[in-house]
Amino acid sequence: MSRSLKKGPYVNERLLNKLSKIKIGDKVVVNTWDRSCTVTPEMVGYTIGVHNGRIHIPVLIVENMVGHKLGEFSPTRKFIVHGGKLAKETAAAAQVKAATDSKQAQASAVKK
């Protein structure tokens, strides 16, 4: 559910205070656990470490992120792979093909 227009977007004031103390473009990463905080134009150019439940993921804020939530840029789940036996077989076949292609390319380079 979205926030009402009367209240406006939720922005963590402490986070803005921390960002105001450093310069834009510094290598300093400001860590936060506030994933629900909305990205504002004042945050553009800073690197914010957004907690994903285990670690802080460094996120460089750019103009396209304004209006989104910080949590959108720090995934909480690690995607492994879809499929089962068939996916493994096709992946193995692709590796074999790549190995043979590289051997052929090396052989043709030696001939020239």
N, C-alpha and C positions, 0 to 999 in steps of 0.2 A: 504494500500500500504506500502511495506517495505521501509526501508531507504537504500540508495545506499551504496555499499561496499566502494566506495571512501571516503565517509564521515565517515563511521564507526558507531557504535551504539551510541545513544544519552544517555549521562550520565550527570546528574546535578552536576556540580563542587561544588556548595555550599553544597549539601548534602554530598559529599565525604569529604569536609573540616570539616563539623560538626561531621561526623563519626570518623575522624582521631583524634579528640580532646577527645574522650571517649575510654574506654577500651572494648575489646571484652568480651561479657558475662555480662556486667553491666545491671542493671535493668532499665537503662535510655531508654526512648522511644523517638526517634527523629521523630517529626511530619513533614510530607511533603504533599503537594498538587499535586506534580508532579507524576501523575500516568503513564506518558509515559516514565519515566526514566527506562533504562535497568539495570537489576541486574548484577553487576560485581563480580568477585571473592573477591575484597576488602571488599564487604559488608557482606560476610558470617560471621555469628555469632552475628550480631547486630539485634536489634529490631527496626523496622521502623513503625511509625504510618502512614498508607496510608489513605488519605481522600476518603470517598465514596460518598460525596455530602452532608452528614449530620454529620457524626462523623469520627474520626480517628480510623481505625481498626489496632491494633498492629499485625505486621507480623514479626515473627522470620525468618530471612533469612538463608536457608540451601543450601548445594551445588547443589541440584537438581534444584534450582530456577535460577541458573546463566544462563543468556541469555534471560530470560523472562522479561516482563514488570511488574512494581510494581502494576499496576492496575489490573492485573490478579488475585491477591490474596486478593482483597478487593471488594466483590460483591456490586453492586449499587442497586440491586433490592432484595426484600425479597420474597422468595417463600412461598406461603401459602399452597395450596393443589390443586390437580387436581380433577375433578369430581364434582358431584352434589349430588342428592338425593341417588343414589346407593352407592357412596363412603361413605356418612355419615352412611348409614345403615350397611355397612360392618365394619366400624370402631366401631360402637356401639356393633355389635355382637362380635367383637374381645375383647372388654372390658368386656362384660358379661362372655365370655368364660374364660378370664384370672382371673376374680374374682372367678368363680366357681372352677377353678383349684387350686387357692391359698387356698380356704376354704377346699378343699379335702386334700391338702397337710398338712394343719394344723391338720385336723381331724386324719389323719394317723399318724402324729407325736405324738399326744396325746395318741393314742392307744398303741404305742410302749413303 
